[in-house]
Amino acid sequence: MARSRRWWGSVGLAAAMVLIATTAAAAAPAVDRFRDPGLPLSVRLDDLISRLTLDEKISLLHQYEVPIPRLGIGFFKTGTEALHGVAWTTDFYHGGAVVTAKGTVFPQAVGLGSTWDPALIKQVGNAVGQEARGYNAENPTLWDLNLWAPVTNLLRDPRWGRNEEGYSEDPYLTGAISSAYGKGIEGDDPRYLQAAPTLKHYLAYNNETNRVTSNSAVPPKILHDYDEQAFKPALTANAATGVMPSYNLVNGRPNTVSPDLGSTVRSWSTNDLAIVSDAGAPSNLVWPELYYATKPAAVAAAIKAGLDSFTDNDNNPGIITDAVKAAVDQNLLTVADIERADRHLLSLRFRLGEFDPPSAGNPYARITPAVINSPAHQALARKAADEQVVLLRNDNGALPLTADPAKKVAVVGPLADTLYTDWYGGSLPYQVTPVQGIMDRLGAGANVSSTEGVDRIALKDNATGRYLTAPTADGALTEGPTTAGGNESMDVFDWGAGKLTLRTVANGKYLSLGPNRSLVNNAAQPNGWFVQQQLKLDQQPDGGYVLEYAGNDAGGGNRYAVVGADGAVALTAATPAAATNFTKQVITSGVADAVNAVTGADTAVVVVGSMPFINGREDNDRTSTELAPAQLALVQAVQKANPHTVVVVENSYPTTGWDKQTAPGVLWTSHAGEETGHALADVLFGDVNPAGRLPQTWYASDAQLPSIQNYDIAKSGMTYLYHQGPVLFPFGYGLSYTTFRYDNLHVSRQGSATRVTVDVTNTGPRAGDEVVQLYTHEQQSRVQQPIRQLRGFQRVSVAAGQTKNVAFTVQGGDLAFWDVTRSKSVVEAGAYDFQVGSSSQDIRQQASIAVPGETIPPRDLSRTTLAQNFDDYQGTTLTDQSKASGTSVAATAGAWLAYKDVQLTGGGTLTASVSNPNAAPAHITVKLDTGQVLGTVTVPSTGDKYKYVSVAAGLAKVAGRHDVYLSFDGLANLYSFRITR
């Protein structure tokens, strides 16, 4: 979702819409068949659509569905963000008074994923759905009931800026958590929806850099077996009511006009789906994607592909509706096309109960704002925060800590006494920081000290000898006295990749980009779309420093600070040489403060991690997963000063460097919301036995990561499915304060399914949860298969000394994969290993069993073969064969495609469907695995990427089973080919 969709710009229009709708509703006839809850939904839809004029039908296609007063139909808006609670909540004016509406903030989605507890996540989803109803009851113009959550994009690469928004790198775990969250949002009523969840963002979207124009080239097997499988489970379970396509292109075609929307995606659900665009995506089709020349052509293509609702031009529907009208006038769209989209959107509104009288019995219509951040939801937030904590290291029983108020605990670090929100989180209704949580746990008389462990500095202009000074109220930074006092002091927070934030001591707020490119101290925390609090202190060859702005808006290249003759500070220099040169004076050392705090303490707790608005968030990928250097130095210094050190890593993505740390205890938590501090104290002191498990791989170093835009996880070796190198912590990893033994694994066939049972015994001193994970591995296959693949999991509570029998059932179809030779899912016959363990690399028990299925026959290239269905490739990418459908291989000079285990019958002709927009011809040479050349076909210039011609060439006579290679000596697009006798 992009910044242009923020709700706060729509208050005036939306309020007017509600007034119109309320007035109109009073005069609406009571006999309309569409308002009769006793009639079937299809009949009610037919009746309502039959009453609409063409203009009214078109008006429903924009995110802001304006009222239709003559029918008493009110305003409706698609899209309330609800990733881990209702987002973007704040105080607002309503009825002449200020209303405080800060809802429950649950752990970030990646934290919900680390619980491995679908039952808990369904409760969280239900609470979010309730609060959405509560907000809607307060002000339906700001908070509608179509929720844009959950995010089901797979966490394929930890550098993805939106890593915090997804659940897991694994499609099975993602499907289980997203289905639970969606079911919770919807509620359990068989007729009515509590709220309507929308899955984001379809498909193969994991990079922010150039996300509007970047192409995710995904071979068919990965597309079907990996990326699609993240979305399919929730839709199959009817745990989602809609889908949002992502900005990017997949195999050359923008997802906004993907034919999957109206075909594949809708086929997964037995309920109607409302498919909504991402913000601004329809306009992107014209620019910068340059996919369609005009807006009418773009909107027509999107509707025909399956898009129903256009999120574009903020709260101004007119631009889109005019384009749709023009598309109808130009015969690019029919009224039937528009009515089909209307049915999908209106079906959602019917299921939400909008057109039913109060007497119809919608249980959710009675929900009031009293549910928002209720005591029950606060308790649930704490439980969710408890369950998502992952114990990464516990050497020599460093944890849990003894809860003795007489013992001295020093809590240090930049995140020790603060909580941060993120872009899609709500405003925290209250904050329990790590320090506060520990103090609450130890109670009266607790001996707890704290320091942030950051440097306090002053910057002196080397030309004038004067220091930068900040006002005590929000205002602009200026040059002031020749000595450094409180107003000249700033605390430096290092977030990695050279990016800092500077908090002024004068008023406790962060420096931010202000009017006329000034620096002002007005931000309570880094925030906003452009995150204008990001700075750098760049050391120069002479030892001085220049102050550089590192936010998203570089102001035309002028990003370095200059002190003017009047003492005003502004970002007006384009180069360091033109900037003001400063001496960085360290007034107090953060490391020294932390060392002083922990020296002599019984325990040191270091809280480090990320700031969710910096180094990775929407529109910004991170360049590294390394812990910030200043934080790394802090951990090392504290550990050296106090061997009884435990580290809390509070961030939204895997970090590297922990193999170089010697702290005996390490916990990971996401930014876990309002109850973060209580949850950390629960785990640190053993009131909760940690059982969170990592939902993604923590790689050993950034050097293991390929290009973030390489979406072929099999060829690049990404995720636990295909990665074969060393890792810091594997997928599914997490320790406990107790130990578990696995015994008596039994694997048996039950019809077409496989039944797996195992005994899990708690062999330790205390009760705990174990996440029992089931993986499979196919011993032999025609294709490259995952090293192992998650097929089931259960989070089970086991008392000390108790044994529990854990059972799994794997259906035959669950083992299917996409066979590129015949373009269908198949289960291969053969021996399969069924592995049960505590992580993807901690397999405790394994047994093999024969699974019935198919033997994939040799390839038959005498049938028309889509070029994309290769077995291997080099130097190629995938592109659109036409703007409406189809995928071709785009090749360059030196590229090749491999089609393995082909049955050749001797001689013949190669016929291929090709295009070549370039002036120069290219050639495709057919070779065998032996290197023998069978023949070459010329690909002439066709003048247009989308203009395909058929070309042919004779081939040498060869029979038998071979691998066939097609090699290219120039630029060409190959859609399909066949080799005939």
N, C-alpha and C positions, 0 to 999 in steps of 0.2 A: 504494500500500500504506500502511496506517495503522499508527500506533504500537502498536496492540493486538496485532500479529502478531509481536512480538519473541520470538525463540526462547528467550531465557534464562529466561523464566518457566516453561518446560516441562520442565526438566531432571529433577526428581524423578519426575513422572508418566511421562515417556518412558523413564527408566531402568527403572522397574518394569515397563513394558510389554515392554521387551526381555528382561528376566529371565523373564517369563511366556512370551514367545514362544520363547525359547531352550529352556526346559524342555519346552514343548509340542512343538517341532519334533523333539525326540529321540524322541518317542513317536508321531509321525505315521506313518500307513501309507504304504508305498512304492508302492502299486499304484494310487493315485488317478490317474485319466486326466488330470486337469488338470496333473499333474506330468510328463506324458510329452512331452518336447520333440519327439518324432517325429510327434505329431498336429497337425493344423491348429489355428491359434489359435481359430477359431470353435468347434471341437469342445471344446477345452480350456475356453473360457469357458462353454459350455453346461454342461459337467460341473461346474465349480466352482460356478456359480450355482445349479444344481439341488441342491447339497449344503447351501446356506445356508438357515437359518431366516429368517423375515421380520425378526426383530430384528437378525440378523447382516447382512442386506442393508441395513437402514437404518443400521447402525453405520458402513458404509463411506462414507456421504455427508458426514461431517464431515472437516475438515482433518486431525484426528487420528484415523486409522483404527485402532481398537483391535485387539489380537490376537484371533484366533479359535483358541483353544488346541486344541479337539478336532480341528481340521483341520491343525494345525501351521502356521497362517498367522500371521506376525509383524506387528508394528506398522509402520505406514507413515504418513508425514506429507507432505502436499502443501506445497511451498513452501520452497525455499532461495533467498535473494536472491543474484543473481550478475550484477549489472549490468556491472561491469568488473573482475571477479574475484569470488571467493566472499566475500560480505559478512558483516559483524558477526562477524568472527573475533577471538578473543582467547584469552588463557591460560585453562585450565580444569582442574578436578580430574578425574582419571580413573585408576582403579586405585590410588588412594591417593597419586598424584603429580601435580604440576603439569605440564601438557602445553602447550608453546608451539606454537600453530598459527596463525601469521600467514601467510596465503597471498599470492600475487603480486597486487599492485595495479596494474592497467593504467590507461591514461588514461581519464578520464570518457567516457561514451558520446558526448557531443558532439565530443570529441577523436577518438574512433574514427571518427566520421562525417567529420571533416575530413581523414582520410587518403585518402579516395576510393579505397581499395585493398581490395576484397573478398577477394582472396587472402590478404592479411595478416590481415584480420579473421577469416577462417576459422581461421587458426592460433591467434589469440587465443582464439576460442571453444573450440577443441580443448583448449588449455591450461586454460581454466576448467573444461571438462568433466572433464578428468583430475583436477584438484584437487578437484572435487566428489566424484569417486570416492574420492580419497585421504581426504578428510574423512569420507565415509560409512564407509569401512573402519575409521577410527579410532573413530567414534561415530555410528551411524546414527540415534540418537534426537535428536541435535542437527542433523545435516546429512543431509537426504534427497536423493534424486536427481531430484526434480521441481523444476527451477530456474525461478524466476519472473524471467525475462529472455528476450529483450531487451524494452525499451520501444520501441514503434513509433509512439507518438503524435507527430504532426508538430509541428515548432517554429514554429507559426503566428504566435506573438507572443513577442518576446524578454523580455517581463515575466513570462512564466509561471515560477512558482517552481521548477518541475522541468525547466527548459530543459536542464540538465546531463545529464538522463537520456535525452534523445532524440538521434537522429542528424542530423536535417535538417528543413528546412521543405518539402522536396520529396519526394513519394511514391516516385518512381523511385529516387532515391538511398537513401532510407530502406529501401525494399524490398530493394535490392541488399546493403546493409550488414547488415540484420537477417537476411536469408537466409544470408549467409556466417557470421555469428556463430552462428545456430541450427544450421547444418550442422556447424560445428566442435564445438559442444557435443554433438551427437548422435553424432559419430563416423561412420566410413565402413563399419562392418560392415553387411552386408545384412540381418542378422537381429536383432541386439541394439542397443539404445541405450546409448551411454556415459552420457548423462544426458538428461533430458527438458525441453527449453526450452518456456516458456509466454509467449506474447506478452501484453504489458500496453500500455495499458488500453483496451479496446474500449468506446466510440468517441467521437470529437469531444470530447476531454478536454484542455483547455489552460488551465484556470483553477483556482486553489486557493481563492479567496474564495468561500465558500458552496458549495463543490464538491459537497456531498451533496445540496443542494436546487436548485442552479442548473440552468437548462434551456439546453442548446445547441440553438438553433434553426438547423437546417441545411437549406436547400432541397435538393431531390432531386439536382440536377446536382452541387452541391458535395459532397453526401454520397457519391454514387457515384463521382465522378471524382477526388475529393481524399481525404477522410477514409478511406473504405474501401480505397483503393488503397495505403495504408500497411500494411495488415494482409494483404491478399490475396497478395502475392508470396511471403512466407515460407511461408504455408499451402499455396499452389499447388505450391511446390517441396518440400513435405514437410520443411521446415526448422524446423518447430515442431510440438509435440505437444499443445498446448493454448492456451487463450485465457483471459484474465481480463477480465471486463467492468469498466468504471470506475464510480465512484460516481454521477456526474452523470446527469441526465436528458437524453435526446435527443428533441427534438420532443415534450416533455411526458411521456415514459415513462422510468422508471429503467432504466439499462442492465442492471441485475441481472435484470430480467424482460423484456428485449428479445426479441422473436420471432426476431431475427436469429441468436441463439445456436444455436438448433436447426435453422435453415434456411440462411440465407446463409453464415454462418461455416463450418458443417460442409460445405457444398457445395464449398468451395474446396480441401479436402484429400481425398486418396484414402485417408488413414489415419484411424484413430479419433482423436478429440480429447477431452481431459479439460478441461472448462470449469469453472474455479474462481472463486469470488467473491473480491472484495477484502475486506479485514478489516473485519468489522462490517457489511458492506453488506446482508446479509439482514435484520438487525435494523433497519437504516435504513428499510426498506420500511414498517415500522410506525411508527417515529419516528426522525428528524424529517420524513421524506418524507410520512407520513400517507397512503401509497398503499393500504395494506391495513389493515383494522381489527384483525386478529389475526395472530399468528405462524403458525398452521397455514395460513391463507389465503395468507400471504406465501411460505412455503416451497413450498407446492403450486404457486403461480404460477411461481416460479423454476424448479422442476424441469420443469414442463410447457413452459416457454420454452426449456429446454436447459441449465440449470445442473446440474452434476454434484456439485460439492464445495462445502461451506459453510465458509467461513473466518469463524468467529463465536464469541464467548464464549471467546476464547483457547484453552486446552487442555481446556476442559470440553465434551465432545460432548453431554452429556445434554440441554441446553436445545433444541438443534436436533433431536436424535433424538426427543425427546418431541413436538416440534411436528410432525415428519413422521408419527409414529404417530397423532397426533390428526387429521392431515389424511387419513390412510387411514380412520380410524374415521368421519370426517365425509363420506366419499365424495368428497373433493376430489382424491384421488390414488388410483391403482390400483397393485397390485403390479407390473404391467408397466411403469409409469412409473419405479418405483424400480429395477427390474432393468435398464432401459435406461441409467440413469445409472451403475449398477454396472458394466455392460459397458464403458463408456467408461473408467472409473477402473481396472478390473482389466486391461483391454487394455494400459494403460500399464505396469502392474506386470509383466505377462508380457513385454513388450518389453524391460524393464530386466533380465530374467533372474531375477527373484525366485523363481520357482517351478521353476527348472531345476536339476538336479544339477550339481555342479562338472564332471563329465565331459562336459557338453553343449557345451562349447567357447566360452563367453562370454569374449571376449578382455579385456573390461573388468573382469571379476571378479578379475583378478590385480593390479590397480592397488593400490598401497599408499600410505600417507602420505608416502613418500619423494618423491613427485612435487611436494609442496607447496613452492612457492617454490624449485624446483630451479634450478640454474645455467642450464639451457636456457630456463626461463621468465623468469628475470631478463634474459637476453639479448633475449628476445622483447619484454619490457616496454620495454627501451631502444629497440628498433627501432620499436615502436609509438609511443613518445613522440617519437622522431625524426620519424617520418612525419607526425604530426599538427600539427607546428609550421607556422604560416602566416606568411610574410613579408608584412607589410602595407605597409611603406614602406622604400625603400632609396635615398635621394637621394644622388647624387654618390658612389656606391660606398661608403657608410658601412659596409656589411657585405660580406663577412666581415671579422672582426678579424684582426690579425696575432698569431699565437701565439708571442710573444716573451716569455720569462720575465723579461727585464730591463725590459720596459715595465710601467708602473704601471697597474693596473686597479682602479677603485673601484666596488664593487657596493653599491648603496644601495636602500633602499625597504623597506616593511613585509613584503614576501614574499621578500626577498633571501636570508635564511638560515633559512627554515622551510618546511615542507610541511604542507598541510592535507588532512585526509580529509573525506569527505562522508557523508551519512546512509546511502547504499547502498554505501559502499566498505568494504573490509576494513581492519584495523589494519595500518599500514605495517610490514613486517618489518625494513626499514632505510630510511634517508632520505638521498638525495643532493640537497641543496639547491642552488639556483643558485650560491651562493658556493662550496660544496664542489665542484660540477661544474667550475667555472672553475679552481679551484685544482688539481684533479686533471688537468685538461687541460694546464695550464702547467707542472706538475711541480715538482720540487725547485727552490727558490730563487724561486718565483713571488712577485711583488710585488703582492699583492692585499689591499686593505683593504675594510672593510664597516661599514655602520651602517644601522639600520632607518629612520632619518629620521622618527621619531615624537617628539612632544613628551613630555617627562617633567614631570609636574605634581605639585603638592600642593594639597589642599583645606583651607582654614582656615575654621572656623566663625566667622562674623562676630560672633556674639553672645558667644563665649567667648574668641576669639583662639587656640583650640587646633586642631591639625591632626588629620585622620583618620589613623589609623595601622593597619598590618596586622601580624599575627603572622608570625614566621619559619616556623612550621609552619602547616598548613591550619587556619584558624580564622576567627573573626568580626572584622570591621572595627569599630574603636572610636575614640573620640576620645582623643587623647594629648597630647603636649607642645605647647609654644607655639613651638617651632622645628621646622623640617622637616629630617629626616635621611633615611636610606635606607628605614626602615620607613614613612615618611610619603610616599614617592615612588611614583608610578604612571605607567606608560607608556600613552599614549592612542593607540589605533588607530581611525582613522576609516574606516568601511565605507560611508559614504554614507547619504542620507535621514535624517541626523541621528543615526544609530546608531553607538555607540562600543563598544569593549571596553576595560577598564582592567586592565592587568597589573601586579600589585604587585611592586615591587623586592624586597620582603622575602623572598619565596620563589619568584618567577618565575611565579606562577600568576594566573589571571584571576578577577576578582570575579564571584561568582555568587549567585543567590538561595538563601538557606539557611533553616534552621529558624526559625520565627516571623518570617519575612520579613526576616531579617537578611541582611547581605551578607558572604559568606565568600570567602576567596581559596583555592579548591580545584580549579580547572579548568585542566588542561593546555592545552586549547584550547576554544573555544566548541563545544558539543555537546549531544546529547540531543534529545528531542522538543520540549520547550518552549524550548530554547535560552535558558537563564536567565542568560546572561552579557551580554545586550544592555542597554546603558545609554544615557542621553542626559545631556548637560550643557546645561541650558536657561538662557540668559542672561536676567536679569530687567531690568525698566526701571531699577532702581537700579544696574545694572552687575554685581550679584552673580550667582551661579549656584545653581540647585537641581539635585540629582542625581535623575534619573528612571529608573525601571526600564522597559525597552522590550521585554521578552520576551513570549512568548505568553500567559502567565498573569499577568493584571493584579491578581489578589488582590482581587476585588470593588471595584476602582477605586482602591485605596490603592497608589499606585505611586511616591510621592515619599519621599525619604529624610529621616528625622527623627533628630536626636541627642537621646537621652533624658537625663534628669537624671543617670543612672548612667554616661553616656558611650557607651552602646550605640547602634549605628546600625541602624535598621529602616525598612522601607518601609511607613509607617503613615499617610502624609498623602494625602488625595484631591486636593488642589489645590496648586499652587506656593506660594500664600500661606501655607499651613499647614506648608510644608516648611522645613527648615533652610537658611538662606542662607549660601553659601560664597563666599570669594574664591578664584579659580583662579590659583594662582601657578605660572608656567612656570619650572621649575628649569633645564631645558636645552631649547633649541629644536631640534626635529627637522630643520627646514629648514637651520638654521645648521650642525648637525652634518654634514648631507649635503653642503652647499656646501663646508665645510672638507675633507671627505673627497675630493671630486672635483676641487678646485682643484689644478692642476698635474698631475693624472693624465693619462696618455696616452689613456685611455678611461674614460668613466663609463657604467655599466650600471644603469639604474633599473628595479627590479622592483616593479610595482604590480599591483593586481587586486582580487579578491574573496575573501571568506571564505565557503566553501560553506554554512555554517549560518546566515548572516546575509543579510538583504535578498534573499530568494528561495530557497526550498527547499520540500519537501512541506508543504502546509498554509499556505504564505505566498507570495503573489505579491509581486514587487517593484513599487514605485511609480514607479521611474525607472530608466533605463539609464545615467544619467550617472556618470562616474567620481567617486569620493568627493572632496569639495572639498580635503581636506588632501593627498590623493594628487596631485590636479591641480596644486596649488601646489608640491608637491615636484618634479614633473616640470619645471615652468616654471623654478623656481629653479636646478635642476641644469643645465638646458639653457643658462640664461643664464651660469652660472659656468663651464661647459665645453662648447664647441661640439661636441666629439667625444662626444656622448651618444647612446646607443641605449636604447630602452625595451622592456622585456618586459612584456606584458600577460598576466597569468596569471589567467584567470577562466572562468566557465561560461556566459557569455552575451555578446551584443554590447554594447559600450559606446559612448557618444556623447562628443563633445568633441574627437576627434582632428583635426578640421579646424582647430581653434584651436591645435594643438601644432606646433612647428617642429622637433622632434627628427628628425634625418635618417634614423634607422633605427628601425623598430618591428616587433616580433615578437608574435604571439599564440600562447598555448598554453592548453589546458585545464589543470585540476589533473591532472597527468599521471602521478601515482603515484610509486612509489619511485625511479624513474630520471629524474625531472624534470630535476634539475640536470645530469646527464650529457648528456641530450638537448639542453638549451639550449646547453651548451658545444659540442656537436657542430655545431649550426647556427651559433652565433655565430662560431666560428673556421673555419667552412667545411669541416669534415670531412664534414658532411652538407649537401648542397645542398637547401634547403627546397623542398618541393613540396606541402605541405598546401594545401587550398583551403577557403574558407569554406563551411560547409554551410547557412548562412542569411544573409539580408540584414542588413547593419548600416545601420540607418536614420540619417538626418541628425540627427534630434532626436526627443524624445518627442512633440512636437506632431504628428508624422506618424502617431501610433498612435491608432486608434479605441478604443472600449471593448473591454476584454479579453474581454468576453462576446459580442462580435459575431463569430460564426463564419462569416458569409457573406463569404469572402475576396474574391469577385468584386465585390460591391457596396461593400465597405469598402476595396478596393484594397490588400490585404495580400499579402505574399510577392512574390518576383520574378515570379510568374505574372501578377499584376495591378497591382503598384505602379508608378505612373508618375511619382512625384516624385523629387527628387534623393536620392541615398544616399551614405553615407560609403564603403562598400565593398560591391559587389554580390555576390549569390549566385555561388559558384564562383570567387571572386577569390583570388589568391595570386601573389606574385612569386617569382622564382628568381634565383640568382646567374649564370645564363646566359640566353640569349635563344633564342626559337624562331620559325621562319618556317613558315607554312602555304601549301602550293601544291597545284595539280593536283587540286582537288576534283572528284570525279565522282559523279553521282547517277543511278542507273538503276533501272528496274523489273526485278525477277526474280520472275515469277509474281505472287503477291499481295503480295510483300514489296518494300521499297525498299532497294537496296544503296548505301552511301555509302563512298567511299574518299577519303583525303587524305594527302598527303605532309607530314611534320613534320620539319623540319631544325633541328638544334641549331647556331645561328649564333654561339654564344658561345665562351668560352675553356675551359669545363670541362663535364664530363658532368653530366647532370641528368635529373630526371623531369619530364615534362610531363603534366598531366591534360587530355587532349583531350576536349572536351565537345561533344556533338551535341544541337542543339535543333531543334524544328520550329515553324512558325507557319502557320496556315491563313489564306490571304489573304482569303477571303470566307466568311462563315458565317451561318446563320440566327440564331445565338445569339452572345453575348459569349464570345469565346475568350481564352485566355491570350495575353499579349504574345508569349511564347515558352515552350516547355515542353521540359524535359530528356528526351531519348529514349535516350541512351546516353553512356557515358564510358569512357575507358581511361587508366590511369596507365601511361605508357610510359617506359622508361629509354632515353635517347639520348646517345651519346657525342659529344664535341665534333666538329663537322664532319659528323656522320653524319645520314643521312636514313632515316626509317622510314615505311613505308606503314601507315596505320591504317585499319581497315575496320569498318564497322557494318552491321548488318542490322536494319531496322525492319519488323516484320510488319504486315500490313494492319490487323489488329485492335488494334495498339498505338495507332493514331490515332483509335480510337473514343471517343465521348463520349456522355453520357446525354441522350437526346432526350426531353424532358419531354412532348412532344405525343403520344408513343406508349409512354412508359415502357419504353424499351429502349435498349441501346447501339447506336450506328450510326457508320459512317464516311461522312462527307459527301464526295461527289465534288467535285473542284476542284483548284485550284493550291495547292501547299504549298511553303513555303520550308524548305529544309534548311540549317541554319546550323551551322558548326563554328567553335569558338573556344576561348579560354583562360578565359572566364568568361561569365556570362549577358549582360554588357554589353561584352564584348570579342570580337566576332564577326570572325573573320579571313577566312572564305570562306563564300559563300552561293550556292546554286543552287535553282531552282524546278523542280518537276515536277508533272505532272498525276497525281492519285491517283484511281483509280476508286472509286465508292461510290454512295451514295444521294443523291437530292435530296429533302429533307424536304418533304412536301406541305403545303398549307395545313391549319391546324387544322380538325378536324371536331367542333364542339361539340354536334352532334346525338347523339354518343355520350356516355355518362356520363364526365365528366371529373373527376378528383380535383382538388379545389381547390388542393392543394399544388403542382400542376404548372403554376404561373404562370410568366410570363416576367419580370415585374417586380412590385414591391410597395412599399407604404409604410404604416407604422403597424400592421403585423400581426406576429404570431409564429406558430410552429407548435406544435401541441399534440396530445395523444393522442385518437384518436376513440373508442377503448375501452381498457380496461386490458390487453387481450390483444394487440391489433393495430390498425393504421390510424392515419393522420395527418390532422388537420384544420387549417384556418387559423383562428386566433383573431384576431378583428378588434376594433378600437375605433372610436369616433366619428372620422370623418375619414379612415379607412384606405381603401385601395383595392388591387385586384389587377388586373394586366394580362395578357391572353391575346392574343398578337399573331398577325397574319396568319391571321385566321379567315375561312373561306369561309361566308358567310351566304347563305341561299337564299330569304329573304323571309318576314317575319312569324314567328309561332310563339308558343311558350310556354316560359318559364323554369321548370324544375322543379329544386328544390334540396333536399338533405338537410342539415338545420340543427339546432343545439341552442342553447338560451339559458337559462342557469340564473338569470338576473336577472328581476326582477319586471316591468320595463318591456320592451315589445316593441322590436325594432330593424327597420331596413329596409335592403334591398340594392337599389341602383339600377343598372340596366344602361345603360351609355353607350357611345358609339362614340368613335373617335379624333377625330372632328369635333366632339365635345361633345354630339351629339344624344342625348337620353334616349329609350331604347326602352321602359322600363317599370320598375316597382318592385314588389318582393315583400316582404311583411311576415314577420318572424321572431318568432313569438309566444314567450312565456315557456314553457319546457318543464320548469322546476323542477329540472333536473339537467343537469350538463354532458354526461353520457353518454346522455341521453335525446334521441334524434334523431327528428325528424318530417320529413315531406315537405311542402314548400310550393310553390305555383305561382302564376304571374302571366302575363298576356298581354303580348306585346311588339309594338311597332310593326313594320310591314313594311319590311325593308331587305334588299337583296341586294348581293352583291359581296364583295370581300376587305377586311376592316377589322381594326383592333385593337379588342378588346372589353374594357371596364373594368367591374369590379364595385366599387361604392363603398358604404361603410357609414356609417350615422349613429348607431350605438350598438354595444354589446357583442354579439357573436354568434360562433358557431362554424360554419364552413361546411366540410362534408366533401366533398360532390360536387355537381355540377349538370349539366344538359344543356339545350340549346336546341333544341326540336323544332318542325317546321312544323305 
